[in-house]
């Protein structure tokens, strides 16, 4: 994380106005604190103006040079060595400027007289420098960590949106391929239902091309889309298909991701008609009291019929989309019992 924060191009650049605002606030706090403590605001102003200015240089040398050059490259011994050298320079410059410009007593705050370059004075000034560096470095790391986290979240969101769009785009060609196959079969048999199928297919293409561009669509429109698909298959297979759809609860204002259920319905026809004379399909949509949408699909099929081809794009696509859209906040269960395929899906409705 530290490497990603400090690498060129990925580090968050804090606007200059915030740097200026921070150091003005830091200076003001120290100026008022020490001026009030010793009742000498003029001395406090001069000394803090000088010491804070030198502290700024020390802090930025550490943040923008020593830290990325040594810590991020795991040269900890070199960092300690050069930081000690920097602190020593900081001490000498600070002490000499105070002596020359402000007061010959370089440490008037001490309860006992102290001389420059004494052990106690060196330790105190070193601790001041370390405090300034630690404070600002912590703030820098924290703000960059927050930025990096938000950037990562944005990248994940973009990646998820891109993958969702890709998955959604894969559904439409897959769906129209199956529908055109149905239309082709009707045309070969010169069925009188062919014009009706073309009209329904036109409605479905309009829905797929214009309605599903948004992330959410009305559930009622999605149900109509499914009904159109089932009607087309009924025209193709005549009396081999019986279907029933139940809707429970108020679905007027319910919106869902587009084309979420169609793959499951397609699967009924793709596998359900193999080895059986007639397929029975029961579909239900229910809005629960907990504001969940429960989708159930039941159809009969021949479990012993061997699948000639395995085109699982639709189902795998839907499972992947559910994971991306709802993470773990959904339930998808399937099981086969007595040559009957049962599917249950529950998703939250916001």
Secondary structure, DSSP 8 states (H G I E B T S, - for coil): -HHHHHSTTTS----HHHHHHHHHHHHHHHHHHHHHHHT-HHHHHHHHHHHHHHHHHHHHHIIIIIIIIIITTT-HHHHHHHHHHHHHHHHHHHHHHIIIII-SSTTTTSSS---TT-HHHHHHHHHHHHHHHHHHHHHHHHHHHHHHHHHHHHHHHHHHHHHHHHHHHHHHHHHHHHHHHHHHHHHHTT-TTHHHHHHHHHHHHHIIIIITTSS-EEHHHHHHHHHHHHHHHHHHHGGGEEEEEEEES--TT-EE-TTSSHHHHHHHHHHHTTT-S-EEEEEEEEE-TTSEEEEEEEEE--TTS--S----HHHHHHHHHHHHHHTTSEEEEEEE-SSEEEEEEEEE--
